[in-house]
Amino acid sequence: MCPSKTANFTGLYAAHARDVYRFVLYLSGNAAMAQDITSEVFLRVWMAKEPVQVTHVRSWLFVVARNIYLHEMRHIGRKQPLDPGMASAHSVEASAAAKQEFVRVSQAMTLLPEVDRRALALRVVEGLPYEEIAARLHVSVAAAKVKVHRARRRLEARKQTFGIRFRLRGE
């Protein structure tokens, strides 16, 4: 290691490290990131093949710091965790299977009497209590329970015919 390079680097670091740190802190608003980028800037000064020109050194350090900051921001943007709602190969397969299952259940439900189908949909899809189902269908609570039960039994009997695999909620 050349003593003149060490002395030049030490002087450069002492003169400009605080300014570079403040500049990066202003850009990022993050003290840890500002320290890391400041270290990276001066590491690049140390590793530079050509000597840094003293007349333009401050502006050059700021440009290097800004470029490192922008690179880090792009890198951080790529490292964001995936949205759990995003499709993966498994979720696409599961979604396709669920759609097929929905079609089969819909076909089986078309064979139910309309009032039974509505009662079952209100109970299973909307999760309504029997009292509210009875009020919407203008029947007694006992009749609402019977209609939901009857619809479930009829669908259960048709499960193999339509290839339905899942269980209805509340079964």
C-alpha positions as CSV (number, residue, x, y, z in Angstrom):
1,M,0.0,0.0,0.0
2,C,1.5,3.3,-1.0
3,P,1.8,5.8,1.8
4,S,0.8,8.7,-0.4
5,K,-2.4,7.0,-1.4
6,T,-3.2,6.3,2.3
7,A,-2.5,10.0,3.2
8,N,-4.5,11.2,0.2
9,F,-7.4,8.9,1.0
10,T,-7.4,9.9,4.7
11,G,-7.4,13.6,3.9
12,L,-10.2,13.0,1.3
13,Y,-12.3,11.0,3.8
14,A,-11.8,13.6,6.6
15,A,-12.8,16.5,4.3
16,H,-15.9,15.0,2.6
17,A,-17.3,12.0,4.6
18,R,-19.7,14.1,6.7
19,D,-21.0,16.0,3.6
20,V,-21.5,12.7,1.7
21,Y,-23.3,11.2,4.7
22,R,-25.6,14.2,5.0
23,F,-26.4,14.2,1.3
24,V,-27.3,10.5,1.4
25,L,-29.3,11.0,4.6
26,Y,-31.2,13.7,2.8
27,L,-31.9,11.4,-0.1
28,S,-32.9,8.3,1.9
29,G,-34.0,9.5,5.2
30,N,-32.4,6.4,6.6
31,A,-29.3,6.8,8.8
32,A,-28.2,3.1,8.4
33,M,-28.5,3.4,4.6
34,A,-26.6,6.7,4.6
35,Q,-23.8,5.1,6.6
36,D,-23.6,2.1,4.2
37,I,-23.7,4.2,1.1
38,T,-21.1,6.6,2.5
39,S,-18.8,3.6,3.2
40,E,-19.4,2.3,-0.3
41,V,-18.6,5.7,-1.9
42,F,-15.2,5.8,-0.1
43,L,-14.6,2.2,-0.9
44,R,-14.9,3.0,-4.5
45,V,-12.5,6.0,-4.1
46,W,-10.0,3.6,-2.5
47,M,-10.5,1.0,-5.2
48,A,-10.3,3.5,-8.1
49,K,-7.6,2.8,-10.6
50,E,-7.2,6.4,-11.6
51,P,-6.4,9.0,-8.9
52,V,-9.4,11.2,-8.0
53,Q,-9.0,14.8,-9.3
54,V,-9.1,17.1,-6.3
55,T,-10.8,20.0,-8.2
56,H,-14.0,18.1,-8.8
57,V,-13.8,15.5,-6.0
58,R,-16.8,16.8,-4.0
59,S,-19.3,16.8,-6.9
60,W,-17.9,13.4,-8.1
61,L,-18.5,11.9,-4.6
62,F,-22.1,13.2,-4.6
63,V,-22.7,11.7,-8.0
64,V,-21.3,8.4,-6.9
65,A,-23.4,8.5,-3.7
66,R,-26.5,9.4,-5.7
67,N,-25.9,6.5,-8.2
68,I,-25.4,4.0,-5.4
69,Y,-28.5,5.3,-3.7
70,L,-30.6,4.9,-6.9
71,H,-29.1,1.4,-7.4
72,E,-30.1,0.5,-3.9
73,M,-33.6,1.7,-4.3
74,R,-34.0,-0.3,-7.5
75,H,-32.6,-3.3,-5.7
76,I,-34.9,-2.8,-2.7
77,G,-37.9,-2.6,-5.1
78,R,-37.0,-5.9,-6.5
79,K,-36.6,-7.5,-3.1
80,Q,-40.1,-6.6,-1.8
81,P,-42.0,-9.6,-0.6
82,L,-44.5,-11.0,-3.0
83,D,-48.1,-10.2,-2.5
84,P,-49.8,-13.2,-1.0
85,G,-52.7,-12.6,-3.4
86,M,-50.4,-12.9,-6.4
87,A,-50.9,-16.0,-8.5
88,S,-48.4,-18.8,-8.2
89,A,-48.3,-22.0,-10.1
90,H,-50.0,-23.7,-7.2
91,S,-52.6,-21.1,-6.7
92,V,-53.4,-21.0,-10.5
93,E,-54.0,-24.8,-10.4
94,A,-56.1,-24.5,-7.2
95,S,-58.0,-21.6,-8.7
96,A,-58.8,-23.6,-11.9
97,A,-59.8,-26.6,-9.8
98,A,-62.1,-24.4,-7.7
99,K,-63.7,-22.9,-10.8
100,Q,-64.4,-26.4,-12.1
101,E,-65.8,-27.4,-8.8
102,F,-68.0,-24.3,-8.7
103,V,-69.3,-25.1,-12.2
104,R,-70.2,-28.7,-11.0
105,V,-71.9,-27.4,-7.9
106,S,-73.8,-24.8,-9.9
107,Q,-75.0,-27.5,-12.3
108,A,-76.1,-29.7,-9.4
109,M,-77.9,-26.7,-7.7
110,T,-79.9,-26.0,-10.8
111,L,-81.7,-29.3,-10.2
112,L,-82.9,-28.1,-6.8
113,P,-86.2,-26.4,-6.3
114,E,-85.7,-22.6,-6.4
115,V,-86.7,-21.9,-2.8
116,D,-84.3,-24.7,-1.5
117,R,-81.5,-23.3,-3.7
118,R,-82.1,-19.8,-2.4
119,A,-82.2,-21.1,1.2
120,L,-78.9,-23.0,0.8
121,A,-77.2,-20.1,-0.9
122,L,-78.2,-17.7,1.8
123,R,-76.9,-20.1,4.5
124,V,-73.7,-21.3,2.8
125,V,-72.6,-18.4,0.6
126,E,-73.8,-15.4,2.7
127,G,-73.6,-17.2,6.1
128,L,-76.9,-15.9,7.2
129,P,-78.6,-17.3,10.4
130,Y,-81.8,-19.3,9.9
131,E,-83.9,-16.4,11.3
132,E,-82.8,-14.1,8.6
133,I,-83.2,-16.8,5.9
134,A,-86.7,-17.3,7.1
135,A,-87.5,-13.6,7.0
136,R,-86.1,-13.3,3.4
137,L,-88.0,-16.3,2.2
138,H,-91.2,-15.5,4.1
139,V,-91.2,-18.9,5.8
140,S,-90.9,-20.1,9.4
141,V,-87.5,-20.7,11.0
142,A,-88.2,-24.4,11.1
143,A,-89.1,-24.4,7.4
144,A,-85.9,-22.5,6.6
145,K,-83.9,-25.2,8.4
146,V,-85.7,-27.9,6.6
147,K,-85.1,-26.3,3.2
148,V,-81.4,-25.9,3.8
149,H,-81.1,-29.5,5.1
150,R,-83.1,-30.8,2.2
151,A,-80.9,-28.9,-0.3
152,R,-77.8,-30.3,1.3
153,R,-79.1,-33.9,1.2
154,R,-80.0,-33.6,-2.5
155,L,-76.6,-32.1,-3.3
156,E,-75.0,-34.9,-1.3
157,A,-76.9,-37.5,-3.3
158,R,-75.7,-35.9,-6.5
159,K,-72.1,-35.5,-5.5
160,Q,-70.9,-38.5,-7.4
161,T,-73.0,-37.8,-10.5
162,F,-71.5,-34.3,-10.8
163,G,-68.0,-35.1,-9.4
164,I,-68.3,-32.8,-6.5
165,R,-65.5,-33.2,-4.0
166,F,-65.8,-30.6,-1.3
167,R,-68.2,-30.4,1.6
168,L,-70.7,-27.6,2.0
169,R,-70.1,-25.4,5.1
170,G,-72.2,-26.6,8.0
171,E,-72.4,-30.2,6.8
